[in-house]
Amino acid sequence: MPRTDTSDSGLRRTPVQRRSTERLERILDACARELDEGGYERLSTRAVAARAGVPIGSVYRFFSDKRAMTDALAHRNLEEFLDRTAARLAEPDTGSDWRAAVDVLVDEYTAMKRTAAGFALVDFGVPGETNHDLADRLPDLLGDRLTADPADPRLRLALVVAVEAADAALQLAFRADPSGDAGVVAATKELVRAYLGPVLD
């Protein structure tokens, strides 16, 4: 029997069979496309079910309402972002210091903002919650590039502030330009590098 999921992923139940997993992915894909076309206010579980080609009961098996569904989409977005970033950081031509990692993090975020369905509206979810989650995951992601002790509370605070600042700046970059203002994106990288320098150097 599927277990009840108590994480912040938005899921009522975590699928355990391949067919259920594929159905969940279709539902989230449909949710993302509905968000792009009609926004959050027009989003409905019925429209998502129709687009995904599944019974409405299948949607409610996973999600209590549209908020839970968008939470799950945001959770998937965060995992995809971390996977994409890790893959980029593993490439041999990527710089080996934390500054290069900052560039990769910002580049992958802006790439998803431009191309990932639904990302423009929900990205990683509620900023105050998900930004802290992202900051907590950065030490593992950065690995040997991290020159400070991961257990140091000053590092945790610095990463939280850096993520919050980058989030606000990148929201500004996309507010007036759907493809992201290149000048603001570049300034975001400079801001984060300048702020983290005293902690990581």
N, C-alpha and C positions, 0 to 999 in steps of 0.2 A: 504494500500500500504506500502511495506517495507520502512523504513526510510533510508536515506543516512547516513552512519556512518562516522563521521569526526574525530574519535579517531585515535590513532596510531596503531590500531589493524591490519591494512592492508586491511580491508574489505571495499568494495564499498557499500554494503548493509548488514544490520543485518537481519537474517532470523526471521520471526515472527511466522511461522507455524512449527509444529513438523516435517513434512516431509522435509521442507527446512533445518531445523537445522540438521537433520540426514544426509542429502545430504552434507551439509557443513562439518560435521565431517568425512564423508567418503573421501571427497576431501583432507582434512588435513591429515588424516591417510595415504592416498596414497602418498601425497607429502612427508611425513616423510620417508616412505619406499623407495621411489625413491631417496631421498637424501642419505640414507644409502647405497644403491646399486650403485649409479652412481655419487654421488657428485653434487654440485651446478651447475657446468658448463654443465653437461649433463641433468639437470632437464629441463623439458618442460611441458607446460600446457597440451599439447596433450597426453603425456605419463601419466600424472596424471589423466586426464579424463578417459583414457582407463583402468588404474588400478582401479580407483574408480567405473567404470561401469556407468559413467554418460556422457551425451552429452557434447562436448567441450563448448557449449554455457552456460552450467550450471557453468562451471569454470569461464567463463568471466562475468557471472552475479555477482559473488562475488569478483573477482579479476581482476585487469587490466593487470597484468603480473606475472611472476614467483617471482619477488622480493616482490610484494604485498602478494603473497601466503606464502612465507617463513616468512614474517613479521607477518602474522596472526598465523602461526605455532609457532613462537617465543612467541607471546602474549599468546597463549593457554598454552605453556610450563610454562610461568611465573605464570599464574593463577593456574595451576596444582601444581606447586612447592609450592605456598603459601598455597593451600588447604592441601597438604600433610603435610607441616610443621605445620600448625595449628592443624591438627588432632594429630600429634605426641606430640605437646606441651600440648595438652589436656589430654594425657594419665596420669593416676595417678602416674606411676613409673618414669615419667620424672622429673628431678630436677626442683626446683621452682625458680632458679636464672637465671640471664642473661647468665652466663657461660654455663649452660646446654643448653640454647637456641642456643648458637653459635655452639655447637656440633651437635644439631639437624639440623640446617640450612646446615652445611657442609655435614652431613651424607645424607640428602635428596638430595642435589645437586649431590653428587657423585653417589647415587643410580640411579638417573635419567640419569646421564651421561653414566652409564653402561647399562641401560635397556630400556630407552624410545627411540622409533624410531625417528630418525632425530635429536635428542638432541645433539649428539656429534658434529654436524656441526653448528647448529643454536642456541642452548640453549635458551637464552632470547633475542637474536637479537644483535643490535649494542651496544657494551659495554658502550660507553659514555652516551647513552640515557637510556638504560634499567637499568643500574646500579644505576642511579639516581632515577629512578622509584622504584626500589626495596628498596633503602635506605629510600625513602619517605613512604613506606608501612610498614617498620619494626616497628615503634612505636606502631601501632595498633596490629600488629602480636605479639609483645612481651608483650603488656598489662602490668600487674602488675609486671612483671619481670624487666621492665624498671625503673631504679632508678633515672633517670634524668628527668628534665622537657622537654616534647616533643617540647615545643615552643622555647627552648634554641637553638640559631643558632650554638652554639658550638657542640651540640649533632648532629644536621643535618650534619655539616661538618665531624664530627667523623664517622658517619654512612656511608657517601659517601666514605670516605677514606678507611674504613674497607671493604666495599663491593668491591671497586676497587682492593684493595690489595689481598683479598681472590680470586677474579676472576682471577687475574694474576697468583697467586700461584697454583690455581687448574688447570688452563690451562697447567702450567708446569707439574703438576702431571700426566696429561693424554697425554702429548706430546710424551713421550717415552714408556708409558705403557697404552694400551687400557683400562685396568681395573683400572687404577689410581695407581700411586706409593703410597703405604701406608705410607711411611715415609714423603713424601711431604704433604699428606693429614693431617697427625697428626701435622706437623709443621705449616700448615695453621691455624689449630685451635689454636695452641699456639700463633701464631703471632696476630691473631684477639683478643684473650683474653688479651694479654699483651698490645696491643694498646688501647683497649677500657677501660681497668682497671682504669686509672686515671680519665676518664670522668664519668664512671658509679659507681665507688666505693666511 
